[in-house]
Amino acid sequence: MIYLKTDEEIELMYAANQLVGKTLAEVSKHIAPGVSTLQLDKIAEEFIRDNGAVPAFLGYGGYPNSICTSVNEQIVHGIPSSTSILKEGDEIAVDCGTVLNGFVGDSAYTFCVGEVSPEVRKLMKTTKESLYVGIQHALEGHRLGDISNAVQTYCESRGYSVVRELVGHGIGHVMHEEPEVPNYGRRGCGPLLRSGMCICIEPMINMGSKNVSFEKDGWTVRTKDRKCSAHYEHCIAIRPDGPQILSSFKFLEEVLGDKAI
């Protein structure tokens, strides 16, 4: 069942998602060669708790940390570790969630570690652009497949592949609500988009094959061909006058300046 939010609930979700954006900005200050992903996790958890919220990921389904840190060929759900040390030229997707005033915020961004290759930078740029292309199709009265197809068409037309096994999702009082939001599909198909729906659109785009492998840790998902992947995510609300982006990249882009993708 798809739960439609009231204006008041969407305001609460906006607050939770803005805190996610600020947390990603805080984490971005520390992304550099020689830093471990576990250090980034500790920074995120402390910042979230200092701002009156709790990490949405910590303990969710048994997940052991407060953020997901997916490096290079890792697509999503990479577990922070003291032995996972960032290197010059890496790219790292950081996925973060908060629970504030009973509602969940969720967003993700892929960062450069120092200078990345032009090929990786192009992948990241295309993936981020596809997120906004999908959001443009999140219109009341349209179908969910319109979003999915827009993301797929944009990325595949540029030579990239779209992960099938992992999708976006509805969101509200809990992290994952109906409906699922694939990054591939057919226009005119899927649930009707109605005002008050809150969903997370999160393109997961691969440089090579769309095929994935699931690691033995039960969480980390990698590209099967070990080529790089990128991941960006916004939480949005369907509104009568168009989509409202509840999360934000503004804070981290202020930190990164011209280094932002």
TORTITI-378683 format. One record per atom (N, C-alpha, C): x, y negated, z. Coordinates in steps of 0.001 Angstrom, whole numbers, plus 500000, padded with zeros to 6 digits. Atoms other than C-alpha are relative to their C-alpha. Example, Ala and Ser with C-alpha at 12.3 -4.5 7.8 and 13.67 -1.06 7.14 Angstrom:
2
500890501190500000;512300504500507800;500900498800500000;499180501190499940;513670501060507140;499230498910500730;
END
This chain:
261
500841501203500000;500000500000500000;500875498748500000;499256501253500081;501293496549499067;499358498984500940;500478500925498978;500992494103501942;500255498570499545;499888501396500403;500284490507500900;500199499120501227;499677500861498858;501769487852503187;499237498690499929;500610501323499907;500089484692504383;501067498929499838;499043501101500087;501680481268503983;500869499936501250;499253500057498738;502697481392507651;501042501116500055;499054498888500003;504328484805507247;501139499745499017;498950500305500977;506211483652504164;500967498973500573;499104500963499348;507586480736506181;500958500710500955;499140499237499100;508904483203508765;501020500822499211;499075499248500844;510404485325506010;501060499081499400;499038500982500514;512036482214504570;501110499761501021;499009500244498947;513764481585507910;500965501181500124;499146498813499897;515048485180508108;500957500092498819;499173499912501194;516344485029504550;501025498887499905;499012501071499983;518013481658504959;501160500352500925;498929499566499109;519942483138507867;500892501022499302;499168499072500772;521098485945505576;500944499218499106;499156500814500862;522373483314503160;501133499345500759;498964500628499179;524259481556505933;501012501034500492;499088498927499583;525719484876507101;500941500375498868;499143499703501149;526986485672503613;501038498897499799;499053501108500110;528565482218503560;501113500125501033;499000499827498945;530316482899506875;500959501128499639;499158498877500412;531568486248505590;500933499581498867;499209500391501169;532784484626502366;501265499233500380;498832500747499542;535193482440504340;501186500921500287;498958499072499545;537150485566505311;500355501050498961;499698499030501049;537187487539502052;501319499623499334;498660500284500511;540852487727501051;500819501287500015;499119498828499942;543596490261500323;500533500229501408;499494499640498683;544660492116503463;498949500093501079;501099499943499027;541290491821505231;499277501336499857;500762498747500060;539455495025506141;498506499709499928;501452500177500069;535774495476505409;499368500082501391;500520499961498634;535262496294509094;500107498623500664;499897501357499477;536525492814509980;498829499141499512;501126500754500556;533879491352507677;498700500383500696;501203499518499317;531234493491509344;499866499373501389;500031500578498651;532164492219512817;499669498513499956;500301501424500173;532055488611511610;498510499814499732;501420500107500328;528579489161510148;499122500276501216;500832499662498845;527164490840513244;500029498892501050;499892501064499004;528476488155515570;499222498758499573;500696501187500497;527099485367513370;498487500186500075;501439499729499962;523668486995513098;499469499908501429;500455500005498613;523377487529516850;500112498606500615;499852501358499484;524674484027517634;498874499081499530;501096500799500537;521790482703515541;498619500566500356;501269499558499438;519108484535517499;499304501126499270;500583498896500750;518543487451515144;500774501279500288;499272498732499904;519603491091514927;500263500505498590;499708499450501323;521256492882512003;498943501029499590;501055499088500453;518563494628509978;500543501362499606;499445498738500494;520918497304508655;500485500906501127;499361499233498932;522470498402511953;499014501005500595;500866498939499497;520918501751512867;498851500351499085;501115499734500909;518463501622509948;500253501317499258;499802498690500603;518082505238508881;501301500645500412;498729499483499530;521223505922510877;501216499278499456;498854500733500554;523369503375509023;500819499405501143;499189500319498823;526345502592511311;500459498551500130;499430501340499974;527095498931510492;498960498926499689;500911501139500162;525604495458510043;499907499495498574;500042500336501413;526474494909506386;500471501195499190;499441499025500926;527208497049503347;501088499295499206;498864500577500712;530578496415501703;500430500974498909;499782499078501116;530897497987498258;501054499410499074;498823500527500684;534269497538496551;500192500691498649;499668499531501351;534947497882492811;498988500999499453;500902499017500592;533367501158491627;498875500421500946;501114499739499088;531190501398494741;498834499085499597;501161500756500468;527698500319493693;499293499334501172;500680500506498809;525931499947497035;500308500896501197;499997499259498738;525888501089500673;501389500431500461;498665499722499499;529646501097501159;500089499683501486;499922500155498545;530382501544504873;501283499256500369;498791500715499560;532764498992506425;500935500908500788;499013499130499370;535985500567507629;501285499234500255;498707500620499705;539278499565509230;501058500408498985;499024499524500988;541058501527506490;499682499517498588;500357500574501305;539252499796503622;500516498566499964;499321501294500012;541625496899502991;499868499368498612;500178500688501270;540824494354500295;501349499656499370;498791500297500751;543422493814497575;499714498913498972;500107500991501064;544070491029495103;499408500658498749;500623499485501204;541823491555492082;498801500890500243;501212499252499681;539141493567493910;498769499112499828;501276500697499835;535497492632493736;499200500768501043;500718499376498898;533261493293496736;498572499475500067;501403500345499811;529477493342496951;499671500120501480;500398500014498589;528241492367500412;498479499884500051;501452499957499819;524640493298501223;499724499788501475;500226500394498612;523206491773504403;498511499869500277;501390500164499591;519932491842506306;499901499520501436;500259500462498638;518529490144509383;498549500273500375;501373499983499478;515470490523511577;499870498791500909;500213501235499253;514215487180512873;498506499759500117;501428500246499751;510818486517514463;499105501077499376;500814498873500448;509608489956513410;499997500253498511;499940499796501441;510444489633509714;501436500213499548;498697499619500508;513315490950507623;500408499086498853;499391500662501146;515614488981505329;501033500926499382;499112499068500686;517738490729502705;500549499335498745;499385500595501178;520218489482500101;501391500588499811;498671499475500302;523448490513498390;500683499114498972;499190500806500913;526287488830496506;501319500729499771;498717499385500318;529406490094494743;501073498916499929;498934500988499853;532606488215495585;501287500474499327;498644499724500476;536033488007493958;500955500013501188;498905500018499031;539036488904496092;501218499444499256;498969500657500793;541573486434494784;499533499842498571;500321500105501425;541670486462490979;499661501378499448;500395498736500623;539739489242489254;500234499901498496;499785499978501445;540142490303485635;498835499317499282;501090500607500775;538124488495482942;498848500968499754;501054499010500247;536222491743482288;499097500157501209;500790499877498771;535119492065485910;499200498716500240;500691501278499809;534248488383486099;498778499905499077;501123500019500942;532047488752483007;498869500910500474;501008499093499431;530270491749484583;499246499320501134;500618500665498871;529628489767487748;499066498875499535;500794501132500515;528368486730485823;498711500494499355;501182499454500666;526003488813483695;498998500556501010;500882499421498982;524621490656486723;499260498909500769;500638501105499293;523968487418488592;498969499301499115;500946500645500926;522339485857485541;498745500843499830;501165499119500191;520091488903485123;499040499923501172;500860500175498827;518798488391488661;499036498844499776;500857501168500215;517492484966487738;499078500183498798;500881499662501118;516131486238484428;498806500813500503;501087499221499418;514126488792486399;499052499143500811;500831500875499170;512903486154488837;499074499147499135;500826500816500888;511626484047485927;498732500728499556;501160499201500416;509227486900485103;499140500433501184;500766499632498802;507929487234488686;498827499039500167;501108500941500083;504669485473487894;498681500673500362;501323499487499626;501232485965489393;499213500370498738;500773499537501145;499074488002487020;500798500834499011;499159499142500831;502033489647485301;500161501353500692;499774498658499462;503210493212485915;501446500141500468;498658499787499459;506193494471487888;500981500414498908;499141499570501092;507549496073484732;500562498854499180;499480501167500716;507974492599483241;501329499556500602;498740500324499312;510664491886485849;501063501028499635;499060498902500237;512304495278485403;500540499970498580;499596500003501392;512367495062481629;500890498814499675;499193501192500253;513791491541481670;501442500215500463;498650499712499488;516756492638483824;500708500997499084;499404498955500839;517373495755481737;500412499456498642;499724500513501337;517165493985478389;501178499042500008;498923500988499927;519468491179479475;501360500684500139;498710499352499736;522204493489480761;500414500958498888;499647499026501034;522038496224478144;500353499317498683;499677500717501235;522096493675475308;501419499445500027;498625500483499836;525474492584476687;500993501125500242;499100498863499967;526916496083476774;500165500674501340;499900499402498667;526333497014480417;498881501010500212;501010498984499709;524343499860481962;499323499719501334;500847500276498846;521591499774484571;499826501277500821;500147498855499096;521577502110487567;498523500372500138;501388499514499909;518421504246487730;499615500473501407;500320499321498731;518680505960491122;499711499025501142;500133500989498925;518618502736493187;499204498812499491;500931501030500454;515984500025493051;499799498938501085;500449500983499035;514725496868494710;498731500475500696;501072499535499116;511766496927497060;499159498848500538;500768500945499221;508953495179498832;500647499814501360;499369500322498721;509864493597502160;499039499193500850;500869500744499087;508192492140505241;500388500263501439;499683499635498621;508013493396508801;501085501078500052;498968498963500097;510240496287507694;500810499778498734;499083500200501111;513119496500505257;499415500425498661;500495499465501260;511457498659502634;498494500209500066;501427499840500180;507814498229501764;499734500324498533;500397499886501399;505916499040498597;499902498591499420;499680498986501005;506411498468495718;501509500133499807;498628499922500483;509710499770494411;500158499049498815;499735500981501063;511346497279492022;501200500473499181;498883499526500822;513440499067489369;500601498864499174;499339500941500896;515935497193487217;499898500447498547;500261499520501349;514643498996484134;498514500321499919;501404499674500133;511178499564482734;499372499372498769;500750500490501151;508494498576480268;499143498816500392;500872501150499776;506715495269480007;498542500445500039;501422499701499917;503059495348480962;499660501203500843;500227498816499168;503510498367483250;500261499677501468;499746500155498574;503531498757487012;498938499170500694;500984500744499211;501634497017489811;499843498560499524;500285501400500303;499994493662489193;500674499117501041;499366500937499080;501951490785490694;498944499026500528;501034500827499365;499741488963493192;500637499033500981;499495500998499060;500276485849495261;500067500594501404;499788499440498668;501674486791498668;500864501241500007;499054498881500060;503738489732497427;501405499491500252;498598500333499751;507300489602498746;500844501200499602;499190498910500534;509908491649496920;501471499583499942;498575500214500212;513670492024496654;500359500512498614;499499499655501323;515031491974493123;501513500107500117;498567499804499768;518542493411493084;500654500805498879;499299499297501075;520273494248489807;501279500664500492;498778499234499750;522942496943490199;500479500456498632;499619499881501406;524837496858486917;501430500526499888;498705499340500151;527752499018485767;500716499569498725;499189500330501165;530598498196483419;500000501142498999;499980498834500876;530575501730482040;498667500729499995;501193499155500010;528086504581482332;499042499636501135;501007500218498953;524843504269484302;500016501107501048;500017498848499106;525566507613486001;500732499705501305;499464500279498671;526314507609489720;500343501302500714;499743498869499107;527706509886492401;499794499539501433;500275500291498597;526696510031496062;501099500638500847;498862499523499227;529558510324498517;499572500854501194;500290499080498899;529798512831501367;499603499285501292;500387500717498779;529322510077503966;498495499783500092;501456500108499983;525635510116503020;499471498623499638;500416501382500288;525575506413502093;500602499457498710;499330500686501099;528153505229499586;499630500595498646;500309499603501370;527117505342495935;501033499363499078;498966500470500923;529812505049493243;499571500227498558;500162499675501409;529878504893489480;500715501323499731;499418498679500245;530559508373488157;501311499893499231;498781500156500782;533193507108485717;501033499111500694;499108500819499158;534791504956488460;500306498622499393;499883501372500486;534359501762486450;499218499073500937;500566500949499029;533315498599488317;498494499824499852;501427500318499951;529774497729489323;499834498684500741;500299501251499300;528204494470490507;498568500035500511;501299499966499309;525216493772492769;499671498614500544;500517501259499457;523218490610493456;498539500206500366;501374499789499520;519938490331495353;499426498721500582;500786501057499368;517335487723496173;498682500587500488;501345499724499513;514187488057498258;499099498871499511;500892501023500538;511280486254496606;498553500258500430;501442499887499782;507592485579497159;499292499599498713;500849500365501131;505013485561494385;499040498921500480;500839501135499611;503180482225494552;499174499552498792;500844500428501126;500384480662492461;500729499105498999;499292500926500884;502794478069491060;501359500538499551;498743499392500435;505641480511490365;500736500650501145;499263499292498951;508207482588492260;500714499036500936;499258500765498995;509650481188495495;501156500864500472;498838499255499529;513199482327496250;500174499706501490;499931500167498543;513328482901500013;501436500055500507;498581499932499633;517025483811500237;500752498890499279;499253501116500577;519837481497499174;501461500360499794;498563499938500245;523275481497497570;500656498635500217;499498501371499891;523624477769498224;501118499895501027;499034500148498902;525540478156501478;501358500599499624;498718499373500356;528164480566500138;500643499279498824;499437500725501138;528556478577496920;500649498692500457;499350501173499432;529345475515499043;501374500360500563;498709499524499486;532128477557500673;500964500306498866;499141499528501090;533454479019497428;500376498893499019;499732501066500954;533240475849495355;500101500519498584;499870499590501388;534502476379491811;500436501457499851;499670498575500053;535508479952492731;498752500879499942;501241499252500061;531842480989492810;499720500442498568;500377499504501336;530621483097489902;498752499267499522;
END
